[in-house]
Amino acid sequence: MKKFAFLFLAFFILLNLYSQEQEKKKPKIGLVLSGGGAKGFAHIGVLKVLEQAGVKIDFIGGTSMGAVVGGLYASGYKAAQIDSIFKNTDFDALLSDYIPRSSKNFYEKRNDEMYSITLPFNKGKIGIPTSLSKGMYNYNLLNKLTYKVRHVRDFNELPIPFLCIATNIETGEEVLLNKGYLAQAMLASGAFPTLFSPVEIDGKLLVDGGVTNNYPIEEIKKLGADIIIGVDVQDDLKDRKSLKEATRILVQITNLQMIDKMKQKVALTDIYIKPDISNFGVISFEKGKEIIKKGEEAAFAQYETIKKIGDSTRINFKNTFRVKEDTLNIQNIIINPLPKYTRSYVVGKLRMKQNSKITYNDIKIGMDNLASTQNFSAINYQIEKNNDKDNLIVNLTENSTKTFLKFALHYDDLYKTGALINATQKNSIFRNDITSLDLIIGDNLRYNLDYYIDNGFYWSFGFKSKFNRFTRNVETDFNDGQLLNQLGIRSLNIDYSEFTNQAYLQTIFIQKFLIGAGLEYKHLNIKSETVSIASSNFEKSDYASVFGYLKYDALDNKFFPKKGMYFFGDFQSYLYSSNYTKQFKEFSVVKGEVGFAQTLFKKATIKMQSEMGFALGKESVHFFNFILGGYGFAPISNFKPFYGYDFLSLSADSYIKSDITLDYEIFKKNHINFSANYANIKDNLFDSTDWISRINYSGYALGYGIESLLGPLEFKYSWSPETGKGYVWFSVGFWF
């Protein structure tokens, strides 16, 4: 029995040695994937065919998109998985460095919804952005996808040994990336100049490797590859008729040297695959399915040759690599020291804590929060092993530009034309501070000054100064129509102006709500030339008040939302007045608003909102009444839009209003919508329950809107069944 056991053991030892010897004799196969932007989708098609033929890849080298596809494959993904990943990637968001609105604080949301153009201003010169995108969307995605290999720092230790190529933009030298942080290496290799910002690694500023080496065949041979499969998706040189796009010209420039080098590299390639993708461009991401198909066709054209190096026993092998868990147990959050911004500011933006479990989506949100501030020219992070937990290492490069000029245009039927010029200065007095001055030139000269110290979760401080004015025929006299009835007229031509100054403090409450309080001084001046009396002023008083507010805003878009909700509550108590009318008594105003948006099906959205307000006190000042009517203007004080009625038509100290909008995006960024709103507005409206049983005012609107670089371009036709009147309104650009 012992003898039999010994012979049995010896047999298996010899069999194992024989298998190892046979494995050593098998030729090592290297895969080289060139760069080519969206054309690199063809790599996925080729990988599908290689898997079908049972080809086992031993080494992968790639550049640019070849580095991204190759890096994912080397991490353990299979072709079908990579195909699925790319199909579910929003490439518009990737190219534009899309940051969701939910990641922006209230100041940053206002910034995005007021200015069409933002330009850096340094040493008396206006600059232009260095790139279209910082690549954060791409980096966040790559970090999540490489979760399983996040601790690997030598790319030879990946499931398949891997390398990629980048270019040192300062020296023009080729840089081999085979060690370090995988997601960062892939990002650097694909940092196409002007589209994506350079990536700093080990003190080197790196851009797309296609500039110096778009086909790293020599590097793969040095790893020990016996057979090279090469996939070439780079462009050949184009004639002038084809060079009509900026990206095509840039690609042509980077290809000038590569074309000659490729002739030599093709000769070194054992199986050279060049898909027919000449009709696609480097940003043809929307045609990914077609490009993948071209890759499959090119590989199938050489299928018999490929099959010879394949292993039939591997053709139907199952992929065991899955990314199910992406929860990280973060021990420490380590942030590099910053001269201009405090740790509390950065942690406040990240919205995560040490010694807690977080997901990659939490990291993405935190990095989006930092990116949305525009205070950092580079944002980099890595996940480092810390025993059985992880450290989040955040490296930020502060934006050297502290001054920005911003511009916008607007037209509506209340303020008329307006050209906005903004100057924003960061870190002008203290760390974390922002000073912003808007000057609006047009039919109504206005300004808005805002100084804010952002301390994240800690209490932040600010000061606002604003001057607003407009002149218009209105159907209210701010006093329940008493003056209009007395004079026997239907409207007044008024000149309305208010000068408002606020000092406030605010903080983030349970990570979602903004809670704040402050003091306000306001000078209100309302006059009319319609009234032929000794003084044409209705009001010319100063007011002092205290206020508090609670805000929540998770809409994905202010003007054309598809999902999310918002809430706003405000209390303001007026304690003093210079009392021009001799009628002032202390009073308070309470108002609130809530709304939500939800996609019904693919391109159809419903938005519903309700709001209300009322005065508290023996008698409020009528000039602070709630006033409804019109559309397309930036609301000030208690002026509210209302379909079906002209601007500033309805006035009282209490109101309740609801509206609903059905929006359909007929094609990209073009919307048709139908809106209905209903309101009750009356002095002391809530003293009884009559407002529940009957709706006194209603209005409807049919509109067409376009999301443009200037902001929303909107046309509305509105009418009301109570008056039988219709109004046509135009609104151009962001509201200010």
Salt bridges, closest charged atoms under 4 A:
GLU23 OE1 - LYS26 NZ 3.92
ASP58 OD1 - LYS56 NZ 2.81
ASP83 OD2 - LYS48 NZ 2.57
ASP83 OD2 - LYS87 NZ 3.62
ASP92 OD2 - LYS668 NZ 2.85
GLU108 OE2 - LYS349 NZ 3.70
ASP112 OD2 - LYS104 NZ 2.14
GLU113 OE2 - ARG101 NE 2.41
GLU218 OE1 - LYS265 NZ 3.87
ASP232 OD2 - LYS274 NZ 3.44
ASP235 OD1 - LYS39 NZ 1.99
GLU245 OE1 - ARG248 NE 3.84
ASP311 OD2 - LYS26 NZ 3.82
ASP368 OD2 - LYS364 NZ 2.90
GLU384 OE1 - ARG153 NH2 3.38
ASP390 OD2 - ARG150 NH2 3.17
ASP390 OD1 - HIS151 NE2 2.55
ASP412 OD2 - HIS410 NE2 2.78
ASP438 OD2 - ARG110 NH2 2.79
ASP454 OD2 - LYS349 NZ 2.84
ASP495 OD2 - ARG469 NH2 2.86
GLU498 OE2 - LYS522 NZ 3.40
ASP542 OD1 - HIS523 ND1 2.64
ASP553 OD1 - ARG101 NH1 2.83
GLU611 OE1 - LYS640 NZ 3.90
GLU611 OE2 - LYS657 NZ 3.25
ASP646 OD1 - ARG472 NH2 2.91
ASP659 OD2 - LYS657 NZ 3.10
ASP663 OD1 - HIS671 ND1 2.68
GLU665 OE1 - LYS562 NZ 3.32
GLU707 OE2 - HIS671 NE2 2.75
